Amino acid sequence: MRDIQASCSTYEEFYELYHPMIVRYLTGKCGSPQDAEELANECFLYCYKNWDKYDETKSTRKTWLFLIVKSRLKNFLRDRKQMLSLDGFEKIIPDKDIIDQTVRLQAMRDALAKVLQMLPKNQREAVVLRFFRQWDDAEIAEWLGTTKGNVRVLIHRALQFMNREYESFLRQVL
């Protein structure tokens, strides 16, 4: 991992290496590939404009990028106002089985969301990055500022907790 980062001596190499990863991460957080791409481009534009100002004694370029992404994402989510369009909604008349299945699926999603929210922040981030973003231990460790071994422990403990609590939530709602 360190060798890859060290080989990113030019902005172009840096962009090629990290842009796809950042877009995937932002797509999951924003919910829209277009918003994610736009936000990623803003982040990389900032990196480009400040490429010569980067201080390698403070962090790796990847960590620097992730701090920029986190900051821009926070601003984006705070400023975003979602509009729900109900055009044509009255024409949709779902089947009873579809409604029942949808209700069950929503209950399962809600239970999972509640259980995820109950986790400590570092465990929740590790689980989301591993299972929803498909990151490896090294990437998660760098993102969280910890070791790969600690990432594995965080995920193991989180999954143990989630298994116990998820079943409990499902029994309550189903």
N, C-alpha and C positions, 0 to 999 in steps of 0.2 A: 504494500500500500504506500509506504514512504517513497519507494523508488518511482512509482507512477507520479506522485505529487512533485518529486524533485525534477522529473522530466518535463513538467509543464513550465518551461521557461518563457514561453510566449503566450500572449492572450489567446491566440487562435487555438493552440493545443489545449489550453485550459477550458475554453468554450466547448470544443469538441468532446472533451472528456466528461464535463459536468452538466452541460445543458440538458441532455436527455434525462438524467437523474433528477434534476431540479424540476423539469416540466412534469415528470411523473408524480413527484411529491406534491407540487402545487395543484395538479389536477385533482388529487384526492382531497386536498384541503379546500379548494375553491368550488369544486363540483362541476366546473366548466372547463373543457380543454382550451377554449378560446381565452378565457380569463387567465388560465394558468400560463399559456404561451405569452400573453401580453405582460403578465407580471414577471415571468422569467426573463423576458427581453429587457424589462426595466432594470432588473437586478444586474444582468450582464452588461447593460449600458453603463450602469454606475461603476461596475468593476473596470470596464474599459477606460472610463474617464479618470479613474483613480488608480490605475494600474501602477504608475510610478510612485504613488504615495503609500503603497502597501508596505508595512513594516514586518519583515519576516521574523523579527525577534519576539513579536507578540503572539503570533499564531501561524498555522499553515494557511496557504491560500484557500484550501477547501473550507477550513473553519471560518475564515474571513467571509467567504461566499455565503456560508450557511447563516452567519450572523446577519448579513445583508438580507438574505431571503426571509429569515424570521421576522425581521423588522418591517420589511415591505409587506409581508403577508399579514402581519398584525394590523398595519394601517389599512390594508385593503379590506379586511374583514370588518373592521370598525366602520369604515366609510360606506361599505356596500349596503344598498337598500334593495331588497328583493321584492319584485312585484309578482303577484300571483294572477295569472290570466285565467279567467273563467269563461272565455269565449267558447261556446259550443258545449259547455258542461251539461246543460239540461238534456242534450241528446244522448248522453251516455247512461244506459240502463243496464247495470251489471247483473249477471246471473247470481242466484243465491249461493251456489257452491263457490263461485269466485269470491264473493263477499266473505264467506266463512274462511276460505283459504287466506285471503288477504288479511283478515283480522288476526288469524293465527300467526302468520308471518310477521305482522307488525308487532304482535305481542312478543315474539321471539327476538326481534330487533330491539325493541324497547328494553327487554330483559338484558340483552347483551350490552346495550348502551349504559344501563344502570350499573351493571357489574364492572364495566370498564371505568366508569366514573368513580367507583369505589376504590380503585387501585391507587396507590401512591403515584405521583406524577411520573417519576422515572420508570416505574414498571409499566404504566400505561403507554408512555412514549415508546418504550422498547417493544411492547407487543404490537402496537400500531405500525411501527417501522418494519418489524419482521414480517408480520402476516398480511398487512394491507399494502405495504410499500415494497415488500420483497427485498429489503436490505439485508446484507450479511452482517455478521458479528462485528467485523472491523469498522464498517461504516456506522453502525449504531453506536459503537464504543466512542468513535470520534465525535459523533453528534452529541452524545451525552457527556462527553469528557470523562470517560472511565475506561476500564480494560475490557477485552473480549470475554474474559472469564466472568467478570462481574455482569456483563450483558446476559450471558447464559444463565447465571443465578437469578437475575431479575426476571427473565422470561419464565424460568421454571417455577419460581414462587408465584408469579402472576397467574400462570396457567393452573396451578394447584388451587389457588383462591377462586379463580373464575369457575372452575369445574364445580366446586362446592356451591357457590352462590348462584350460579346460573340455573342449576336444577331447582333450587329453592324458589327463585323468582318465577320459573315456568309453572311450578305446582300452584302458585298463588293465582296466576292469571288464566291458566288453561283448565 
